[in-house]
């Protein structure tokens, strides 16, 4: 299970500098990642058969990277050979172990072949299934109408794309952060898409809107929004009433309204296209319903639309 044919170690040059309180820097170690005895694939394979609960997004460390010469050992314990040797610094002092105030600087440099990065990215993209299809999709009801939120997640590269109504809101091509929250704003509303790991190298996706889960937000919106879909001539109009703000939206635009009282209730007057419209409110005389709202366009009653269509 630890055997593989391809070459999997990387030629990454590594250097470690020690900067004492004097400020004079000394390079105390020069090594290379290619000296690793076990490749990353072998380390991962060994973890998976020993009961280690590896999950997508886990960060794995290489451990100490030491070369074949005494100046390429990757730890102070090895460089000083358990305190039996000293390291001479450029300011004239020596070290067997780190002292208070010492600063350690670690650098790595990888000289990749031409187009190597592009080849690696294309290879990772090929691992992702249906990259042009949304990984998750929600319909979110707001005052100006329903908005479709789509999330694309590159399960190999960490690529993340957020679209609302087909328009890009956020685009990250190269992340290597496979799990965690993606936060963005739309219409002064805070959205969070939460990516969590699942067994079998899978992920779950959940949407939070203004601190509420998607289901809770839709339920709360259903209590404050009334929606109608009307066809006037060859035009379709979506009319939304925000009962808390007493505002009316027609095809995503807030319109001017007039409020008047009438026998048994009240009405909100406005226009849809060139036609007069009114939303009349009255008591339903049913405790679970409360106040009922009816839309009339040119004195024709319009049937209500479901707030979010069920898929």
Secondary structure, DSSP 8 states (H G I E B T S, - for coil): ----SS-----EEEEEEEE-TT--EEEEEEEEGGG-SS-HHHHHHHHHTTT----TT----------SSGGG-SSHHHHTTTTTS-EE-TTS-EESS--TT-EEEEEEEE---TTHHHHHHHHHHHHSS-TTS-SEEEEEEETTEEEEEEEEE-TTT--EEEEETTEEEEEES-----SEEEEEEETTEEEEEEEEEETTTEEEEEEEETTEEHHHHHHHHHHHEEEEEEEETTEEEEEEEETTTTEEEETTEEE--EEEEETTEEEEEEEETTEEEEEEEEE-S-TTT-EEEEEEETTEEE-B--SS---
